[in-house]
Amino acid sequence: MATTLWSDVLDFVSPRRCTVCGGRLAPTEHALCTVCCLRLPRTGFCISPTDNPVAKLFWGQVAVERATAFFYHEPHSETSRLVYSLKYRGRPDIGVALGRLAALEMMAAGFLAGIDVVVPVPLAKRRLRERGYNQSAAIAEGIGSAAGLPVETRAVVRTVYHGSQTSLSRWQRLDNVDGAFCLKDASRLQGRHALLVDDIVTTGATAIACASALASVPGLKLSFMALGFTK
């Protein structure tokens, strides 16, 4: 009760705003308002988790059980403010809120059935120090809290960072992350079904590189989810 009262006081003094439209958030809303939430350009990929544009990125590269992305991400669009604020404006809470929302919809579609653990794509130590948090870990935290799943951040690490992938071609992206991830503790994932989580997927280069590092874990089944998918 005290926490709720204090939150109400803070919201009155400094109202929370929707990241997309800037409107005032209701007490039950987080990161974006109900109207903007309804307008999110959802992909619907979790309905056909083995045959969709995200799943196809992995074909012939590394085996995944299923794959999806929550919404379509278009740079400079209104909804891109969510991703920009999450990654560059110190707002990991956006990742947590969207992770929860995505988890509820994935559970309704049966996408999370059989998943044992959530694994965020790790950041290199330098990038983690610069940003102060891993945005993929924030998304994973939201998924884990909504679905009642543990989040594993110590099984795989990123050892190499060669700069942003944004302006690179598909093949340059693959080269840029080749050997960038290292399996640190296979026992944490052995015999489990893990959901690998990333923020944005475009060519799948980062996700494929991370999934490849996990491929040697005995008995591991791997699925993938990204918050946004760039067409």
C-alpha positions in Angstrom: 0.0 0.0 0.0 2.8 2.4 0.9 4.6 1.7 -2.3 1.4 2.3 -4.4 0.8 5.6 -2.5 4.4 6.8 -3.1 4.1 5.8 -6.8 0.9 7.8 -7.1 2.6 10.8 -5.5 5.5 10.6 -7.9 3.2 10.2 -10.9 1.3 13.3 -9.8 4.5 15.4 -9.4 6.3 14.0 -12.5 3.7 12.2 -14.7 5.0 9.2 -16.6 4.6 9.6 -20.4 4.0 7.2 -23.2 7.3 6.6 -25.1 5.5 6.7 -28.5 2.9 9.5 -28.3 4.0 11.4 -25.2 0.6 11.2 -23.6 0.2 10.6 -19.8 0.2 7.0 -18.7 -2.5 5.5 -16.6 -1.4 3.8 -13.3 -1.7 0.4 -14.9 0.2 1.3 -18.1 4.0 1.0 -18.5 6.2 2.5 -21.3 3.4 3.0 -23.7 -0.3 3.8 -23.5 -3.1 1.4 -24.4 -3.8 3.1 -27.7 -0.2 2.9 -28.8 0.1 -0.6 -27.6 -2.9 -1.6 -29.8 -1.2 0.2 -32.8 2.1 -1.7 -32.5 2.7 -3.3 -35.8 2.7 -6.9 -34.5 4.2 -9.6 -36.8 2.0 -12.5 -35.7 5.0 -14.8 -36.3 4.4 -16.8 -33.1 1.3 -18.3 -34.8 3.6 -20.0 -37.4 6.8 -20.3 -35.4 8.7 -22.6 -37.7 7.9 -21.0 -41.0 8.1 -17.2 -40.9 10.7 -14.6 -42.0 12.6 -14.8 -38.7 12.7 -18.6 -38.6 14.0 -18.6 -42.2 17.0 -16.6 -41.2 18.3 -19.6 -39.3 17.6 -22.1 -42.0 20.9 -23.8 -43.1 22.8 -21.9 -40.3 21.9 -23.3 -36.9 19.0 -25.4 -35.7 16.2 -23.7 -33.8 12.9 -25.2 -32.7 10.9 -22.0 -33.3 11.5 -18.3 -33.8 9.5 -15.1 -33.7 9.6 -11.3 -33.4 7.1 -9.2 -31.5 6.6 -6.3 -33.9 8.0 -4.9 -37.1 10.7 -2.3 -36.5 11.1 0.5 -39.0 13.8 3.1 -38.3 12.5 6.7 -37.8 8.9 5.5 -37.3 6.9 6.4 -34.2 7.4 2.9 -32.7 11.1 3.2 -33.3 11.1 5.6 -30.3 10.6 2.5 -28.1 13.8 0.9 -29.3 15.8 4.1 -29.4 14.8 5.0 -25.8 15.5 1.4 -24.7 19.0 1.3 -26.2 20.3 4.9 -26.0 18.3 6.8 -23.4 18.8 4.7 -20.3 15.4 3.1 -20.3 15.8 -0.6 -19.5 12.3 -0.4 -18.0 10.9 -0.2 -21.6 12.6 -3.6 -22.3 11.0 -5.1 -19.2 7.6 -3.8 -20.0 7.7 -4.9 -23.6 9.1 -8.2 -22.6 6.2 -8.8 -20.3 3.7 -7.8 -23.0 5.3 -10.0 -25.6 5.4 -13.0 -23.2 1.7 -12.7 -22.5 0.9 -12.8 -26.3 3.5 -15.6 -26.9 1.9 -17.7 -24.1 -1.5 -17.2 -25.5 -0.2 -18.5 -28.9 1.5 -21.5 -27.2 4.9 -20.2 -28.3 6.5 -20.6 -24.9 5.3 -24.1 -24.3 8.2 -26.3 -23.1 10.6 -23.4 -22.7 12.7 -23.9 -19.5 15.0 -20.8 -19.4 15.4 -17.4 -21.1 18.9 -16.4 -22.4 19.5 -12.8 -23.5 22.1 -12.2 -26.2 25.1 -10.8 -24.1 26.8 -7.5 -24.6 30.6 -7.2 -24.7 32.0 -5.8 -21.4 32.9 -2.5 -23.0 29.5 -2.0 -24.4 27.9 -3.0 -21.1 30.0 -0.4 -19.2 29.1 2.3 -21.7 25.4 1.6 -21.6 25.1 0.5 -18.0 22.8 -2.4 -18.8 22.0 -5.0 -21.5 18.8 -4.2 -23.3 18.3 -7.8 -24.3 18.6 -8.8 -20.6 15.9 -6.3 -19.8 13.6 -7.8 -22.4 14.4 -11.3 -21.0 13.6 -10.1 -17.5 10.2 -9.0 -18.6 9.6 -12.4 -20.4 10.8 -14.3 -17.4 8.6 -12.4 -14.9 5.5 -12.8 -17.0 6.0 -16.4 -17.8 7.6 -17.6 -14.6 10.8 -18.6 -16.2 14.4 -18.1 -15.0 16.8 -15.9 -16.9 20.3 -17.2 -17.5 23.0 -14.6 -18.1 26.2 -16.6 -17.3 26.2 -19.5 -19.8 27.4 -17.5 -22.8 29.5 -14.3 -23.1 30.4 -11.9 -25.8 34.1 -11.6 -26.1 34.4 -9.5 -29.3 32.8 -6.2 -30.4 33.7 -4.7 -33.7 31.2 -1.8 -33.7 27.6 -1.3 -34.7 26.0 -3.6 -37.4 23.6 -0.8 -38.6 25.4 0.2 -41.8 26.8 -3.2 -42.7 25.6 -5.5 -45.5 24.4 -9.1 -44.6 27.8 -10.7 -45.3 29.7 -7.9 -43.5 27.4 -8.4 -40.5 28.2 -12.1 -40.5 31.9 -11.4 -40.6 31.5 -8.7 -37.9 30.2 -11.2 -35.3 32.1 -14.3 -36.4 33.5 -15.9 -33.2 32.1 -13.0 -31.1 30.4 -15.3 -28.6 31.9 -17.9 -26.2 30.2 -20.7 -24.3 31.2 -20.2 -20.7 29.2 -22.8 -18.7 27.4 -25.5 -20.6 26.0 -27.1 -17.5 23.6 -24.2 -16.9 21.8 -25.1 -20.1 22.4 -28.8 -20.5 19.3 -30.7 -21.4 17.1 -27.6 -21.4 15.0 -25.7 -23.9 16.3 -22.2 -24.0 14.7 -19.1 -25.5 17.4 -16.9 -26.9 16.3 -13.2 -26.8 17.6 -10.2 -28.8 16.3 -6.7 -29.2 16.2 -6.2 -33.0 16.8 -8.8 -35.7 17.6 -7.8 -39.3 19.8 -10.4 -41.0 20.0 -12.6 -38.0 23.8 -12.4 -37.9 24.2 -11.7 -34.2 21.5 -14.2 -33.2 23.1 -16.9 -35.5 26.5 -16.3 -34.0 25.2 -16.5 -30.5 23.1 -19.6 -31.2 26.2 -21.3 -32.9 28.2 -20.8 -29.7 25.4 -22.6 -27.8 25.1 -25.4 -30.3 27.6 -27.6 -28.5 25.6 -27.7 -25.2 24.5 -31.4 -24.7 20.8 -31.9 -25.1 20.0 -28.2 -25.6 17.0 -27.2 -27.6 17.0 -23.6 -28.7 14.3 -21.2 -29.8 14.6 -17.5 -30.6 12.6 -14.3 -30.0 13.4 -10.7 -30.9 11.5 -7.7 -29.8 11.6 -6.1 -33.3 12.1 -7.4 -36.9 13.4 -5.1 -39.6 12.0 -6.1 -43.0 
